[in-house]
Amino acid sequence: MEKAILNVLKKLENNGYESYVVGGYVRDMLLGKNSFDIDIATIAKPKEVRTLFSTFDVKLHEYGNVSFDIDKFKFDITTFRKDIKYKDNRKPEKIVYIDSFKDDLKRRDFTINAICLDSDNNIIDLYDGINDLKKKKIKAIGDPYKKMEEDALRILRAVRFATIFKFKLESDLKSAIIKNKDLLLNLSYERKREELNKIFSSKNKKYGIKLLKELELLDPLELKNIHYVNYTNDLIGMWAMITDKDYAFTKKEKDIIKMVKELLSLDINDILVEYKYGRYPISIVSDLKRLNKKKIMARYERLPIKDKTELEITAEEICTALGKAPDIFLKDILKDIEMKVLLGELENNKKILKDYIKTNY
């Protein structure tokens, strides 16, 4: 256990609070992977945790978990609790703090995420999570049907963990996911996207996509044309292909998605198309169309200009050269020289452009 993590555990314990590292850090440690997100379960109440670690930038979140950073680690400290009746198939209506660590573990999702570590580096594995790690299996704690119904996001978490670790889903868990699949419609696009991004960016994404199909999740997730997702490592490029829904995209992302969709029906070997859409969308579509990306991007880089702002003459200089005040005529002149420079008919040189304008306008 890293010193920073041990220090946090010891500080809690030295003040009389039973505490354990639980979840992803322990799981990843057993798998030989690095992890910097540290979840600690403790009997200490949020107010007590905040007081103990007041020298750090402590944040209090919904349901009372406390978070702060130390060096490279992000700590999330949660009081032992019991969830009381879930609402909207996502979050508990309320929580009750409890004294039993064993009962706290019951509320967690999968056995591999309920393995714990104490300050003496002892592993505590009440739900046989280590055995499931060895078997490469994702298994729910308790009744999988109830777990998926309580929190529909667990459906995507199950697929995400299976994808990242190349694990199988336990048979009852698979059945529970299929039965509760339509509950995904109740989740926000933002939360669904967070999980799907992790699936689609995984080196095992083809396996993840296979699971989404097998578990009949494509329709409730509103994903279309998902077979294209294998052809690019660019997340926005993938999203452009697989959904028409707004999965909480930013304006910039929406613009890129729109351009990618348009480009798919255009000839990206056309210099005017390359110029209009630019480097990033052209790169994405080269992947999606399985074209020679290196050749296409090299040709793009050889364009005389990438944008009209790169012209070596300004609107003010055009007006001075013609002895005219700014007016609508400027638009036609700028467009004319922009196209001629792009097509190699004019050199992007201030004197040459000025002479051309004087001669023709």
C-alpha positions as CSV (number, residue, x, y, z in Angstrom):
1,M,0.0,0.0,0.0
2,E,1.3,3.4,-0.9
3,K,2.4,5.7,2.0
4,A,-0.2,8.4,1.3
5,I,-3.0,5.8,1.4
6,L,-1.7,4.2,4.6
7,N,-1.4,7.7,6.2
8,V,-5.1,8.4,5.6
9,L,-6.2,5.1,6.9
10,K,-4.0,5.4,10.0
11,K,-5.2,8.9,10.7
12,L,-8.8,7.6,10.8
13,E,-7.9,4.6,12.9
14,N,-5.8,6.5,15.3
15,N,-8.8,8.7,16.0
16,G,-10.9,5.7,16.8
17,Y,-12.6,5.2,13.4
18,E,-12.7,1.7,11.8
19,S,-11.7,2.2,8.1
20,Y,-10.9,0.2,5.0
21,V,-9.8,0.8,1.5
22,V,-12.5,-0.8,-0.7
23,G,-13.3,-1.2,-4.4
24,G,-11.3,-0.2,-7.5
25,Y,-7.8,0.3,-5.9
26,V,-7.8,-3.1,-4.2
27,R,-9.2,-4.8,-7.3
28,D,-6.7,-3.2,-9.6
29,M,-3.8,-3.9,-7.2
30,L,-4.7,-7.6,-7.3
31,L,-4.8,-7.5,-11.1
32,G,-1.4,-5.8,-11.2
33,K,-2.8,-2.5,-12.4
34,N,-2.1,1.0,-11.2
35,S,-5.0,3.0,-9.7
36,F,-5.1,6.5,-8.2
37,D,-8.8,6.7,-7.2
38,I,-9.0,5.6,-3.6
39,D,-12.3,4.7,-2.0
40,I,-12.3,4.4,1.8
41,A,-15.2,3.1,3.9
42,T,-15.2,4.3,7.5
43,I,-17.4,4.4,10.6
44,A,-16.5,8.1,10.8
45,K,-19.3,10.5,9.9
46,P,-18.8,13.1,7.2
47,K,-18.4,16.0,9.7
48,E,-15.7,14.0,11.5
49,V,-13.9,13.2,8.3
50,R,-13.9,16.8,7.2
51,T,-12.5,17.9,10.6
52,L,-9.7,15.3,10.4
53,F,-8.6,16.4,6.9
54,S,-9.4,20.1,7.1
55,T,-5.9,21.0,5.9
56,F,-6.8,19.7,2.5
57,D,-9.3,21.1,-0.1
58,V,-12.2,18.9,1.2
59,K,-15.4,18.6,-0.7
60,L,-18.7,17.3,0.7
61,H,-20.9,15.5,-1.9
62,E,-24.4,14.2,-2.1
63,Y,-25.1,11.4,0.5
64,G,-22.2,12.6,2.6
65,N,-19.1,11.3,0.9
66,V,-16.1,13.4,1.4
67,S,-13.3,13.9,-1.2
68,F,-9.9,15.4,-1.4
69,D,-6.6,15.0,-3.3
70,I,-3.2,14.1,-1.9
71,D,-0.4,14.0,-4.4
72,K,-1.5,11.8,-7.3
73,F,-4.3,10.2,-5.4
74,K,-8.0,11.2,-5.3
75,F,-9.6,10.1,-2.1
76,D,-13.3,9.5,-1.7
77,I,-14.3,8.6,1.9
78,T,-17.8,7.2,2.6
79,T,-19.4,6.5,6.0
80,F,-20.7,2.9,6.5
81,R,-24.3,3.1,5.3
82,K,-27.5,1.4,4.2
83,D,-29.4,2.6,1.2
84,I,-33.2,3.0,1.7
85,K,-35.5,2.4,-1.3
86,Y,-34.1,3.5,-4.6
87,K,-36.0,6.1,-6.8
88,D,-36.0,6.5,-10.5
89,N,-34.0,3.3,-10.8
90,R,-30.9,5.2,-10.0
91,K,-30.4,6.7,-6.5
92,P,-31.6,5.8,-3.0
93,E,-34.3,8.0,-1.6
94,K,-32.3,8.3,1.6
95,I,-29.4,6.7,3.4
96,V,-28.9,5.6,7.0
97,Y,-25.4,5.5,8.6
98,I,-24.7,2.2,10.2
99,D,-21.9,0.6,12.4
100,S,-21.5,-2.6,10.4
101,F,-18.8,-2.7,7.7
102,K,-20.2,-6.1,6.5
103,D,-23.7,-4.6,6.0
104,D,-22.1,-1.6,4.2
105,L,-20.6,-4.0,1.6
106,K,-24.0,-5.5,0.8
107,R,-25.1,-2.3,-1.0
108,R,-22.1,-2.5,-3.4
109,D,-22.5,-3.7,-7.0
110,F,-20.1,-6.5,-7.9
111,T,-18.0,-8.9,-5.9
112,I,-14.8,-7.8,-7.5
113,N,-15.5,-4.2,-6.3
114,A,-16.1,-5.3,-2.7
115,I,-12.6,-6.6,-1.8
116,C,-11.1,-4.6,1.0
117,L,-7.7,-3.8,2.5
118,D,-7.0,-2.7,6.1
119,S,-4.1,-0.7,7.4
120,D,-2.0,-3.8,8.0
121,N,-2.3,-4.8,4.3
122,N,-4.7,-7.6,5.1
123,I,-7.2,-8.5,2.4
124,I,-10.8,-8.8,3.5
125,D,-12.9,-10.6,0.9
126,L,-16.4,-11.3,2.3
127,Y,-18.1,-12.0,-1.1
128,D,-15.4,-14.2,-2.8
129,G,-14.4,-11.4,-5.1
130,I,-10.8,-12.7,-5.4
131,N,-12.1,-16.0,-6.7
132,D,-14.2,-14.2,-9.3
133,L,-11.1,-12.2,-10.3
134,K,-9.3,-15.5,-10.9
135,K,-12.3,-16.8,-12.9
136,K,-12.5,-13.6,-14.8
137,K,-16.1,-13.1,-13.9
138,I,-18.4,-10.2,-13.1
139,K,-20.9,-11.2,-10.5
140,A,-23.4,-9.1,-8.6
141,I,-23.5,-9.0,-4.8
142,G,-26.8,-10.5,-3.7
143,D,-29.8,-10.7,-6.1
144,P,-28.6,-9.4,-9.5
145,Y,-32.2,-8.7,-10.6
146,K,-32.7,-6.4,-7.6
147,K,-29.3,-4.8,-8.1
148,M,-30.0,-3.9,-11.7
149,E,-33.5,-2.7,-10.9
150,E,-32.3,-0.5,-8.0
151,D,-29.7,1.3,-10.1
152,A,-29.9,0.9,-13.9
153,L,-26.4,2.4,-14.3
154,R,-25.1,-0.9,-12.9
155,I,-26.1,-2.4,-16.3
156,L,-23.5,-0.3,-18.1
157,R,-21.0,-0.6,-15.3
158,A,-21.2,-4.4,-15.6
159,V,-20.5,-4.2,-19.4
160,R,-17.7,-1.6,-18.8
161,F,-15.9,-3.8,-16.3
162,A,-16.3,-6.9,-18.4
163,T,-15.0,-5.0,-21.4
164,I,-11.9,-3.4,-19.7
165,F,-10.8,-6.6,-18.0
166,K,-12.0,-9.0,-20.8
167,F,-14.2,-10.8,-18.2
168,K,-17.4,-12.8,-18.6
169,L,-20.7,-11.8,-17.1
170,E,-22.1,-14.4,-14.7
171,S,-25.2,-16.0,-16.2
172,D,-27.8,-14.7,-13.7
173,L,-26.3,-11.2,-14.1
174,K,-26.7,-11.5,-17.9
175,S,-30.4,-12.5,-17.5
176,A,-31.0,-9.7,-15.0
177,I,-29.5,-7.1,-17.4
178,I,-31.6,-8.3,-20.3
179,K,-34.8,-8.2,-18.1
180,N,-34.1,-4.7,-16.9
181,K,-32.6,-3.3,-20.1
182,D,-35.4,-0.8,-20.7
183,L,-34.6,1.0,-17.5
184,L,-31.6,2.5,-19.3
185,L,-34.2,4.8,-20.9
186,N,-34.6,6.5,-17.5
187,L,-30.9,7.4,-17.2
188,S,-29.5,10.7,-18.3
189,Y,-27.5,10.8,-21.5
190,E,-24.6,12.3,-19.6
191,R,-24.3,9.3,-17.3
192,K,-24.8,6.8,-20.1
193,R,-22.1,8.5,-22.2
194,E,-19.6,8.4,-19.3
195,E,-19.9,4.6,-19.2
196,L,-20.0,4.1,-23.0
197,N,-17.0,6.3,-23.5
198,K,-15.0,4.0,-21.3
199,I,-16.3,1.0,-23.2
200,F,-15.6,2.5,-26.6
201,S,-12.1,3.8,-25.7
202,S,-11.1,0.4,-24.3
203,K,-8.6,-1.7,-26.2
204,N,-11.2,-4.4,-25.9
205,K,-14.0,-2.3,-27.4
206,K,-14.9,-4.9,-30.0
207,Y,-15.7,-7.3,-27.1
208,G,-17.7,-4.6,-25.3
209,I,-19.7,-3.9,-28.5
210,K,-20.4,-7.6,-28.8
211,L,-21.7,-7.6,-25.2
212,L,-24.0,-4.6,-25.9
213,K,-25.5,-6.6,-28.8
214,E,-25.8,-9.9,-26.9
215,L,-27.5,-8.2,-24.0
216,E,-30.0,-6.4,-26.3
217,L,-28.9,-3.0,-25.1
218,L,-28.6,-1.2,-28.5
219,D,-32.3,-0.1,-28.7
220,P,-32.7,1.2,-25.1
221,L,-29.3,3.0,-25.6
222,E,-30.6,4.3,-28.9
223,L,-27.4,3.2,-30.7
224,K,-27.4,2.7,-34.5
225,N,-24.9,1.5,-37.0
226,I,-22.7,0.3,-34.2
227,H,-20.6,-2.0,-36.5
228,Y,-18.8,1.2,-37.7
229,V,-17.5,1.8,-34.2
230,N,-14.6,-0.6,-34.7
231,Y,-13.0,1.5,-37.4
232,T,-11.8,4.5,-35.4
233,N,-10.3,5.2,-32.1
234,D,-11.8,8.7,-32.0
235,L,-14.7,8.8,-29.6
236,I,-16.5,11.7,-31.4
237,G,-16.1,9.9,-34.7
238,M,-17.7,6.9,-33.2
239,W,-20.5,8.8,-31.7
240,A,-21.2,10.4,-35.1
241,M,-21.8,7.0,-36.5
242,I,-23.8,5.3,-33.8
243,T,-26.5,7.7,-32.6
244,D,-28.7,10.6,-33.6
245,K,-29.4,11.5,-30.0
246,D,-27.7,14.3,-28.1
247,Y,-25.6,12.3,-25.6
248,A,-24.8,15.5,-23.6
249,F,-22.4,16.7,-26.4
250,T,-20.9,20.2,-26.2
251,K,-21.6,22.6,-29.1
252,K,-18.1,22.0,-30.5
253,E,-18.7,18.2,-30.4
254,K,-22.1,18.6,-32.1
255,D,-20.5,20.7,-34.9
256,I,-17.8,18.0,-35.5
257,I,-20.5,15.2,-35.5
258,K,-22.5,17.2,-38.0
259,M,-19.4,17.6,-40.2
260,V,-18.5,14.0,-40.0
261,K,-22.0,12.9,-41.0
262,E,-21.9,15.3,-44.0
263,L,-18.4,14.1,-45.0
264,L,-19.4,10.5,-45.1
265,S,-21.4,11.2,-48.3
266,L,-18.7,13.4,-49.9
267,D,-15.4,12.8,-51.7
268,I,-12.7,13.7,-49.2
269,N,-10.2,13.6,-52.1
270,D,-11.7,16.8,-53.3
271,I,-9.5,19.7,-52.3
272,L,-12.5,22.0,-51.7
273,V,-14.0,19.4,-49.4
274,E,-10.8,19.0,-47.5
275,Y,-10.5,22.8,-47.1
276,K,-14.1,23.3,-46.0
277,Y,-14.1,20.6,-43.3
278,G,-10.6,20.8,-42.0
279,R,-8.0,18.5,-40.4
280,Y,-9.9,16.8,-37.6
281,P,-13.2,15.8,-39.4
282,I,-11.1,14.7,-42.4
283,S,-9.0,12.5,-40.2
284,I,-12.0,10.9,-38.6
285,V,-13.7,10.1,-41.9
286,S,-10.5,8.7,-43.3
287,D,-10.7,6.1,-40.5
288,L,-14.4,5.5,-40.9
289,K,-14.1,5.0,-44.7
290,R,-10.9,2.9,-44.2
291,L,-9.0,5.1,-46.6
292,N,-5.3,5.8,-46.7
293,K,-5.3,8.3,-43.8
294,K,-1.6,9.1,-44.0
295,K,-1.8,10.0,-47.7
296,I,-5.0,12.1,-47.2
297,M,-3.6,14.0,-44.2
298,A,-0.3,14.6,-46.0
299,R,-2.3,16.1,-48.9
300,Y,-4.3,18.3,-46.5
301,E,-1.1,19.6,-45.0
302,R,0.1,20.7,-48.4
303,L,-2.8,23.0,-49.0
304,P,-1.6,26.6,-49.7
305,I,-3.9,27.8,-46.9
306,K,-6.1,26.1,-44.3
307,D,-8.3,29.0,-43.7
308,K,-9.1,32.4,-45.3
309,T,-7.5,34.1,-42.3
310,E,-4.1,32.9,-43.7
311,L,-4.4,35.1,-46.8
312,E,-1.5,37.5,-47.0
313,I,-3.8,40.5,-47.6
314,T,-6.4,42.1,-45.4
315,A,-9.7,43.7,-46.2
316,E,-8.3,47.0,-45.1
317,E,-5.3,46.6,-47.5
318,I,-7.7,45.7,-50.4
319,C,-9.7,48.9,-49.8
320,T,-6.5,51.0,-49.7
321,A,-5.2,49.4,-52.9
322,L,-8.5,50.2,-54.7
323,G,-9.0,53.6,-53.1
324,K,-12.5,52.6,-51.9
325,A,-14.4,52.6,-48.6
326,P,-15.3,49.1,-47.2
327,D,-18.5,47.8,-48.8
328,I,-20.2,44.5,-49.9
329,F,-17.7,44.2,-52.9
330,L,-15.1,43.0,-50.4
331,K,-16.9,39.7,-49.9
332,D,-16.6,38.8,-53.6
333,I,-13.0,39.8,-53.8
334,L,-11.9,37.9,-50.7
335,K,-13.8,34.8,-51.9
336,D,-12.2,35.1,-55.3
337,I,-8.6,35.3,-54.1
338,E,-9.3,32.7,-51.4
339,M,-10.3,30.1,-54.0
340,K,-7.5,31.1,-56.4
341,V,-4.9,30.7,-53.7
342,L,-6.3,27.4,-52.6
343,L,-6.4,26.0,-56.1
344,G,-2.8,27.2,-56.8
345,E,-3.9,29.8,-59.4
346,L,-2.5,32.6,-57.3
347,E,0.5,32.7,-55.0
348,N,-0.3,33.7,-51.4
349,N,1.9,36.8,-51.6
350,K,0.8,40.3,-50.6
351,K,2.2,42.0,-53.7
352,I,0.9,39.4,-56.1
353,L,-2.5,39.5,-54.5
354,K,-2.6,43.3,-54.6
355,D,-1.6,43.4,-58.3
356,Y,-4.3,40.8,-59.1
357,I,-6.9,42.9,-57.3
358,K,-5.9,46.1,-59.0
359,T,-6.0,44.5,-62.4
360,N,-9.3,42.7,-62.0
361,Y,-11.3,45.0,-59.7
